[in-house]
Structure formats: C-alpha cells, structure tokens
Amino acid sequence: MSPDAYDSLPRVRRARHGDAERIAEVFLAARGRMTYLPRLHTDEETREWISGVVVPHHDVWVAEADGRVAGFAALNGHWLEHLYVAPEAQGRGLGTALLAQVRKARPDLLELYVFQQNTGARRFYERHGFTLVALGDGGDNEERLPDALYRRRAAGQAAEPGSSGAM
C-alpha cells in the first residue's frame, strides 16, 4: 500500500477480535524495522499472542486510515504496553491520535518502557509530555536489551514522595 493511502485523518476506535490479524501485521512490520531486536518468536507465535492475549486482555485501540488498521495501542492498567504504527504510515499523526486516546483513558498516570536504542520513540514520548524516570539494563524484558522507563502524570499532579523524576 502506498503512503498516500494514509493521507486522510486517522479514525481511532476500540479494537475488536477481528482486528487481531491486522494488529499483528502492524506489530511485526514495525518491530521488523528495529534491527537491534533479537527474533524470539515466530510470526505465528506472535499472531497467536496478539489474538489470545493482547486483544482480549488489554484495552486496545486501533487507528484506521482509509478504513484500514494502520496502528494500535494497548493498555494494561496504567501501563502503555504497546503503541505501534505501520512503517508506511509513520509520520502521519496516527501515533499521536492513539496516544491522545490513551491519555483520555488514563488521564492521571501513564507509564511505559521503551528500548533505549529506540530514539525515535523516546523523542515521540518526550514531545508528548513523558518524563524519563530510569534507565534499565534490560534484565526485566524478554529481549534483554537496555530500556528506559517513562512516566506521564496529569498536569498539577505531584510526583511520588522521594521521587525526583531523575536518575
């Protein structure tokens, strides 16, 4: 699909079980561009995980462009566990539209981890008001890659006692 196919404004809606296959395709394509990531699962295992775990057990929204799922975001409590946009649709506002929906759903607090090497995502979250809280060595993620914890609180909400927000 050409990038021009995504020129219309995205429509964000709740994901349905029938979206799982396209969500998996977006996930696989976006992560496929992250050449630093080890390949830990087959595409079929990933599709089963999206269909059997992510879509039914997370709050998931999809961004559609021209009637086609081109991105998704998945929340688990106040954790933004996934926000991916198809590579050919990146830079067109879909990630921002998904993040706006997530912020509406969890206005008080959002937290997420991002790989330290994913500098584009880190800039994206920082532009949208997230603050770097800590850098990790990757011991807690499946990929075993250094990660970064980001947090966004509602405006005027105080930080946790003893937390400077710095490292």
C-alpha positions, 0 to 999 in steps of 0.5 A: 500500500502506498503512503498516500493511502494514509493521507486522510485523518486517522479514525481511532476506535476500540479494537475488536477480535477481528482486528487481531490479524491486522494488529499483528501485521502492524506489530511485526512490520514495525518491530521488523524495522528495529534491527537491534531486536533479537527474533524470539518468536515466530510470526505465528507465535506472535499472531497467536499472542496478539489474538489470545492475549493482547486483544482480549486482555488489554484495552486496545485501540486501533487507528484506521486510515482509509478504513484500514488498521494502520496502528494500535495501542494497548493498555494494561492498567496504567501501563502503555504496553504497546503503541505501534504504527505501520512503517508506511504510515509513520509520520502521519499523526496516527501515533499521536491520535492513539496516544491522545486516546490513551491519555483520555483513558488514563488521564492521571498516570501513564507509564511505559518502557521503551528500548533505549536504542529506540530514539525515535520513540523516546523523542515521540514520548518526550514531545508528548509530555513523558518524563524519563524516570530510569534507565534499565539494563534490560534484565526485566524484558524478554529481549534483554536489551537496555530500556528506559522507563517513562512516566506521564502524570496529569498536569498539577499532579505531584510526583511520588514522595522521594521521587525526583523524576531523575536518575 
